[in-house]
């Protein structure tokens, strides 16, 4: 059995996830003390280029994967993230795992045309109250995330 057949079998038998996760980058605007990917503003910039992400998405679809996950570092730090999400969602449904702090008016405007696509944003908080959350993630983190959620929903995205 070749690799393609093994992957198809594993996915169809639910022995492995049908979602392929891509690390868009490893740098992050936060410095959470528990970060498993050792991402922070101080780490060297490492990035998965746009063409590579599209190539992997195409291969994932051909191999039988059912969706893509995009994570990092912080994916929304990548300046061309909206453009690559456009290309990726033409191939498979996409979930973006983000810290939710970078959804500025400009970024929301860039993402707005993708609202009809199968694109979900998963925003992370560590605690249900601002003080405890911000102690882990940094000042104003909670407020930025709480502001981003309704802004994304208003555009039509799943959050």
Rosetta silent file (secondary structure, phi, psi, omega in degrees, C-alpha in Angstrom):
SEQUENCE: XXXXXXXXXXXXXXXXXXXXXXXXXXXXXXXXXXXXXXXXXXXXXXXXXXXXXXXXXXXXXXXXXXXXXXXXXXXXXXXXXXXXXXXXXXXXXXXXXXXXXXXXXXXXXXXXXXXXXXXXXXXXXXXXXXXXXXXXXXXXXXXXXXXXXXXXXXXXXXX
SCORE:     score description
SCORE:     0.000 S_00000001
   1 L     0.000  126.431  179.396    0.000    0.000    0.000 S_00000001
   2 L   -80.290  173.679 -176.133    1.513    3.359   -1.016 S_00000001
   3 H   -59.182  -42.700  179.950    1.415    6.508    1.128 S_00000001
   4 H   -59.529  -47.031 -179.961   -1.651    7.900   -0.647 S_00000001
   5 H   -64.133  -38.186  177.815   -3.585    4.679   -0.076 S_00000001
   6 H   -63.810  -44.058  178.704   -2.473    4.567    3.567 S_00000001
   7 H   -63.569  -46.721  179.393   -3.634    8.139    4.147 S_00000001
   8 H   -59.515  -41.717  178.991   -6.970    7.568    2.445 S_00000001
   9 H   -64.744  -46.595 -178.489   -7.509    4.431    4.494 S_00000001
  10 H   -62.958  -40.277  179.468   -6.559    6.127    7.774 S_00000001
  11 H   -68.544  -47.923 -176.625   -8.829    9.101    7.092 S_00000001
  12 H   -65.419  -31.656  178.693  -11.800    7.012    5.959 S_00000001
  13 L   -87.984    4.147  179.183  -11.458    4.696    8.961 S_00000001
  14 L    59.933   29.573  174.928  -11.171    7.737   11.271 S_00000001
  15 L   -84.562  -12.448  173.774   -7.776    6.570   12.546 S_00000001
  16 L  -145.618  158.618 -177.788   -6.455   10.043   11.840 S_00000001
  17 L   -63.360  146.008  173.718   -7.985   13.466   11.550 S_00000001
  18 L   -84.041    4.002  179.791   -9.414   14.553    8.243 S_00000001
  19 E  -108.645  127.588  174.095   -7.956   18.020    8.881 S_00000001
  20 E   -94.942  125.121  178.960   -4.441   18.912    7.828 S_00000001
  21 E   -96.402  131.788  176.126   -2.884   21.629   10.009 S_00000001
  22 E  -115.885  130.509  173.841   -0.447   24.104    8.475 S_00000001
  23 E   -88.597  104.739 -176.968    1.761   26.361   10.593 S_00000001
  24 L   -65.617  -33.096 -177.042    1.708   29.584    8.602 S_00000001
  25 E  -164.978  172.464  177.478    4.446   31.113   10.737 S_00000001
  26 L  -119.396   -6.359  177.513    6.044   30.866   14.144 S_00000001
  27 L   -85.748  156.231 -174.989    6.243   34.493   15.208 S_00000001
  28 L  -147.398  152.835  176.788    3.524   35.984   17.365 S_00000001
  29 L   -83.365   -9.961  177.442    2.533   39.358   18.776 S_00000001
  30 L  -108.192  164.378  176.369    2.002   37.780   22.214 S_00000001
  31 L  -131.367   60.451 -179.650    4.474   36.111   24.556 S_00000001
  32 L   -62.055  133.214 -173.008    2.265   33.678   26.462 S_00000001
  33 L   -68.390  -14.735 -177.106    4.372   31.955   29.077 S_00000001
  34 L  -107.577    8.177 -172.853    3.007   28.513   28.236 S_00000001
  35 L   -54.513  125.679 -178.839    3.307   28.654   24.422 S_00000001
  36 L   -79.861  -21.838 -179.578    3.962   25.189   23.009 S_00000001
  37 L   -97.529    5.817 -179.503    5.360   26.469   19.709 S_00000001
  38 L    52.001   45.559  178.287    7.757   28.869   21.429 S_00000001
  39 L   -95.209  145.885  175.909    6.280   31.763   19.486 S_00000001
  40 L  -174.078  173.414  176.432    6.695   35.380   20.543 S_00000001
  41 L   -63.528  -18.378 -174.076    7.673   38.764   19.131 S_00000001
  42 L   -95.403   -8.356 -177.567   11.340   37.867   19.782 S_00000001
  43 L   -77.910  154.914  176.528   11.647   34.572   17.871 S_00000001
  44 L   -60.270  144.240  179.228   13.228   34.452   14.416 S_00000001
  45 L   -71.192  120.610  174.105   10.740   34.895   11.604 S_00000001
  46 L  -128.825  130.333 -172.850    9.862   31.534   10.055 S_00000001
  47 E  -140.959  144.053  172.074    7.069   31.445    7.520 S_00000001
  48 L   -92.211  116.104 -173.562    5.353   28.985    5.226 S_00000001
  49 L   -66.012  156.530 -176.892    5.158   30.838    1.925 S_00000001
  50 H   -54.935  -48.417 -178.330    1.868   31.441    0.153 S_00000001
  51 H   -62.732  -36.888  178.674    2.642   29.149   -2.796 S_00000001
  52 H   -66.429  -41.789  179.543    3.634   26.340   -0.430 S_00000001
  53 H   -61.294  -43.227  179.642    0.402   26.648    1.527 S_00000001
  54 H   -65.812  -41.756  178.479   -1.654   26.449   -1.667 S_00000001
  55 H   -60.714  -45.698  179.398    0.396   23.473   -2.890 S_00000001
  56 H   -64.495  -36.959  178.263   -0.134   21.633    0.416 S_00000001
  57 H   -64.635  -42.329  178.866   -3.873   22.407    0.317 S_00000001
  58 H   -63.500  -45.283  178.435   -4.145   21.012   -3.191 S_00000001
  59 H   -64.159  -39.987  179.461   -2.252   17.874   -2.202 S_00000001
  60 H   -60.424  -44.705  178.191   -4.344   17.507    0.951 S_00000001
  61 H   -60.770  -45.150 -179.473   -7.558   17.592   -1.076 S_00000001
  62 H   -64.031  -30.132 -179.905   -6.154   15.029   -3.520 S_00000001
  63 H   -84.401   -4.775  176.550   -5.138   12.781   -0.613 S_00000001
  64 L   101.370    4.091  175.174   -8.631   12.830    0.863 S_00000001
  65 L   -64.273  148.675 -174.668   -8.296   15.366    3.651 S_00000001
  66 L  -100.085  -18.128 -179.317  -11.599   17.044    4.414 S_00000001
  67 E  -162.424  170.446  177.425  -10.401   20.399    5.752 S_00000001
  68 E  -120.788  147.679  169.201   -7.425   22.574    6.618 S_00000001
  69 E  -118.512  136.110  178.093   -6.387   24.212    9.855 S_00000001
  70 E  -116.462  125.127 -179.459   -4.171   27.274    9.790 S_00000001
  71 E  -141.153 -171.192  179.654   -2.220   28.121   12.922 S_00000001
  72 L  -157.971 -149.559   52.549    1.093   29.581   13.976 S_00000001
  73 L    11.718 -145.432  179.134    2.564   31.632   15.811 S_00000001
  74 L  -119.845  106.620 -177.357   -0.148   34.069   14.908 S_00000001
  75 H   -57.080  -32.102 -175.494   -1.480   33.644   11.356 S_00000001
  76 H   -74.494   -3.307  171.368   -2.948   37.141   11.213 S_00000001
  77 H   -77.116  -20.361 -179.897    0.576   38.593   11.369 S_00000001
  78 L   -72.858  118.961 -172.862    1.151   37.295    7.847 S_00000001
  79 L   -60.890  -30.761 -177.874    0.411   40.309    5.605 S_00000001
  80 L   -99.764   21.744 -176.308   -1.041   38.232    2.756 S_00000001
  81 H   -59.231  -41.050  179.991   -3.182   35.945    4.929 S_00000001
  82 H   -60.690  -40.883 -179.785   -6.478   37.091    3.347 S_00000001
  83 H   -65.989  -41.877 -179.944   -5.170   36.284   -0.126 S_00000001
  84 H   -71.412  -34.651  175.763   -3.980   32.814    0.843 S_00000001
  85 H   -63.322  -34.991  174.735   -7.247   32.093    2.675 S_00000001
  86 H   -57.842  -49.860 -179.370   -9.024   32.981   -0.555 S_00000001
  87 H   -67.007  -41.261 -177.250   -6.988   30.345   -2.409 S_00000001
  88 H   -66.650  -41.404 -178.154   -7.218   27.731    0.366 S_00000001
  89 H   -71.290  -11.088  172.585  -10.991   27.978    0.766 S_00000001
  90 L   -79.655  -11.651 -179.244  -11.333   27.273   -2.944 S_00000001
  91 L  -107.108  -44.770 -176.812   -9.830   23.874   -2.209 S_00000001
  92 L  -150.486  159.117  170.169  -11.073   22.851    1.247 S_00000001
  93 E   -61.780  146.799 -174.812  -12.945   24.248    4.264 S_00000001
  94 E  -130.343  137.416  169.308  -10.543   26.164    6.525 S_00000001
  95 E  -116.719  127.935  177.787  -10.358   26.864   10.261 S_00000001
  96 E  -105.352  120.784  175.874   -7.945   29.590   11.390 S_00000001
  97 E   -93.064  116.119 -173.487   -6.689   29.310   14.963 S_00000001
  98 E  -137.493  155.418  176.092   -5.814   32.847   16.073 S_00000001
  99 L   -78.809   -8.430  171.182   -5.263   34.783   19.267 S_00000001
 100 L    77.421   12.000 -174.854   -7.883   37.245   18.001 S_00000001
 101 L   -97.641   -4.590 -171.973   -5.968   40.439   18.731 S_00000001
 102 L  -115.277   22.067 -179.524   -5.201   41.638   15.205 S_00000001
 103 L   -87.682   72.028  177.323   -8.632   42.073   13.645 S_00000001
 104 L   -73.902  170.693  176.617   -8.256   45.749   12.798 S_00000001
 105 H   -58.254  -40.744  179.188  -10.682   47.540   10.470 S_00000001
 106 H   -62.837  -46.339 -178.734   -8.166   47.055    7.639 S_00000001
 107 H   -65.664  -41.465  177.471   -7.823   43.326    8.298 S_00000001
 108 H   -62.257  -38.704  177.992  -11.589   42.867    8.568 S_00000001
 109 H   -65.069  -38.238  177.424  -12.021   44.686    5.232 S_00000001
 110 H   -65.256  -36.178 -177.526   -9.474   42.346    3.624 S_00000001
 111 H   -82.862  -23.371 -173.939  -11.313   39.305    4.961 S_00000001
 112 H   -49.059  -43.775  179.502  -14.830   40.540    4.219 S_00000001
 113 L   -62.817  -13.835 -178.096  -15.013   39.118    0.644 S_00000001
 114 L   -93.405    2.965 -173.711  -14.366   35.652    2.110 S_00000001
 115 L   -62.016  -25.443 -179.731  -17.414   35.673    4.387 S_00000001
 116 L   -85.831   -6.447 -178.883  -19.389   33.402    2.056 S_00000001
 117 L   -81.551  169.106  176.049  -16.617   30.784    2.025 S_00000001
 118 L   -84.782   76.816 -174.055  -16.321   27.797    4.336 S_00000001
 119 E  -131.112  121.386 -178.859  -13.984   29.711    6.652 S_00000001
 120 E  -118.113  141.889  174.481  -14.113   29.529   10.442 S_00000001
 121 E  -111.128  127.641  176.517  -12.115   31.524   12.967 S_00000001
 122 E  -110.538  109.301 -177.763  -11.271   29.922   16.281 S_00000001
 123 E   -99.606  143.059 -174.993  -10.194   32.605   18.770 S_00000001
 124 L  -111.862  137.810  169.500   -8.511   31.710   22.006 S_00000001
 125 L  -130.093  151.630  179.829   -8.930   33.009   25.523 S_00000001
 126 L   -97.455  -26.519 -176.974   -7.422   31.437   28.616 S_00000001
 127 L  -142.362  157.610 -177.803   -9.875   32.595   31.238 S_00000001
 128 L   -81.813    1.616  177.022  -13.469   33.889   31.327 S_00000001
 129 L  -131.937  152.377 -172.235  -12.499   37.209   32.898 S_00000001
 130 H   -61.772  -44.176 -174.711  -10.142   39.926   31.682 S_00000001
 131 H   -62.914  -50.288 -179.322   -7.804   40.110   34.680 S_00000001
 132 H   -66.871  -41.340  178.959   -6.977   36.404   34.826 S_00000001
 133 H   -62.714  -49.340 -175.999   -6.796   36.084   31.038 S_00000001
 134 H   -67.377  -24.373  174.684   -4.566   39.130   30.579 S_00000001
 135 H   -64.002  -29.852 -179.703   -2.213   37.881   33.301 S_00000001
 136 H   -88.416  -35.489 -170.316   -1.480   34.919   31.014 S_00000001
 137 H  -112.082  -18.557  179.449   -1.551   36.644   27.627 S_00000001
 138 L   119.541  160.503 -176.586   -0.773   40.308   28.185 S_00000001
 139 L   -57.976  139.601  175.231   -2.582   43.613   28.709 S_00000001
 140 L    69.115    4.432 -179.950   -5.796   44.275   26.775 S_00000001
 141 H   -59.236  -51.108 -177.216   -5.835   40.775   25.270 S_00000001
 142 H   -56.418  -47.691 -177.953   -9.285   39.916   26.595 S_00000001
 143 H   -61.497  -40.687 -179.733  -10.832   43.177   25.345 S_00000001
 144 H   -65.170  -42.362 -179.637   -9.386   42.745   21.837 S_00000001
 145 H   -67.675  -45.043 -179.698  -10.699   39.195   21.514 S_00000001
 146 H   -62.646  -30.577  176.050  -14.123   40.079   22.898 S_00000001
 147 H   -75.889  -35.195 -177.234  -14.287   42.914   20.351 S_00000001
 148 H   -69.239  -37.443 -175.183  -13.164   40.697   17.449 S_00000001
 149 H   -57.257  -55.571 -179.947  -15.805   37.999   17.908 S_00000001
 150 H   -66.657  -28.183  177.773  -18.888   40.127   17.102 S_00000001
 151 H   -65.599  -42.657  177.309  -16.990   41.941   14.337 S_00000001
 152 H   -67.935  -41.655  178.660  -16.254   38.637   12.590 S_00000001
 153 H   -63.406  -40.826  179.502  -19.794   37.374   13.140 S_00000001
 154 H   -60.302  -30.913  177.774  -21.217   40.628   11.738 S_00000001
 155 H   -77.627  -16.894  179.155  -19.274   39.972    8.530 S_00000001
 156 L   109.164    8.437  179.883  -20.820   36.497    8.315 S_00000001
 157 L   -82.905  153.696  170.368  -17.964   34.314    9.542 S_00000001
 158 E   -83.435  133.513  179.133  -18.333   31.304   11.812 S_00000001
 159 L  -128.172    0.000    0.000  -16.489   31.873   15.092 S_00000001
